[in-house]
Amino acid sequence: MSRATFFEVDVLDAKTRKQLCFLDKVEPYSTIADIKSLVHKSYPQWYPARQALKLDPKAKALRDDDVLQSLPVGTTATMYFRDLGPQLGWTMVFLAEYMGPLFTYLMFYFRLPYIYPHRYAFTSSPLTVTTLACACHTGHYMKRLVETIFVHRFSHGTMPLRTIIRNCVYYWGFSAWLAYYINHPLYTPPSYGGLQINSACALFVLCEVGNFSIHLTLNSLKGEGTKSRNFPTPTKNPFTWLFFFVSCPNYTYEVGAWLGFSIMTQCLPVALYTLLSFIQMSVWARGKHRAYTQEFKAYPSLRMALIPLVL
């Protein structure tokens, strides 16, 4: 009868190289998540989501589903620990990020006291474009909240608290900045009047519907409790046909929506926010596109990352 082989795991601090704990008799089929749980027993303040374990201090963190016996280590493995800091679940992250802009914008729309000169307190702009902009902005973030609660499934369980604070400053700050100008008593309507406003508003609404359709399609790719992966493909919904040309049409629609909002309001802060969003989403899209092409050999060669035939 063959004797069972166990692993030993020596966990060191990634900065000081000081030994934190030594785990013996670890099952060979244990995952990194299992090892994090064992570390958590020795250090209760470091719950698994706070931990990053690496085979080298400068290497990427190991994934929770990596199996010990499949790693390039012997029966005695050395792992380097890094504390990621306090974490929050992704649902709470997005609720914090999206509820802020929603209410911040409405504060400016209803012109709460001390935002504009006192005589404008609790007044509203007589311009149709201002009301439409408020409806579009509110609808956008309401959609995001609904998606966070009912649609999205998150592959990573948490986000560091410091990153959440940075993201909230970004979303809340930009929302306040663009709302200040759009709802300002001296704000003037777009140059081409109703034609510019209505066509841009139609673009915004179509892109929002498209974005929501893509998120529903992505949600249906992976069922509860399954680890199987496949790349997204178009469905009978015409809004998903953009998958024929790009890997991340959700980002394409998102950029299109903000482009429509920029044209509709003809407001410089909105245009700057749209530009920054495009730059960030192009980075994310190219990263996802690269991952798809590396993982799936049959991945469609016609697809670009974000913009059909261009990017």
Salt bridges, closest charged atoms under 4 A:
ASP64 OD1 - LYS36 NZ 2.77
ASP65 OD2 - ARG63 NH2 3.01
ASP83 OD2 - ARG50 NH2 2.71
GLU147 OE2 - LYS143 NZ 3.06
GLU147 OE1 - HIS152 NE2 3.77
GLU147 OE2 - HIS215 ND1 2.90
GLU208 OE2 - HIS140 ND1 2.97
GLU224 OE2 - ARG153 NE 3.60
GLU254 OE2 - HIS140 NE2 3.53
GLU254 OE2 - ARG144 NH2 2.21
GLU295 OE1 - ARG229 NH2 2.90
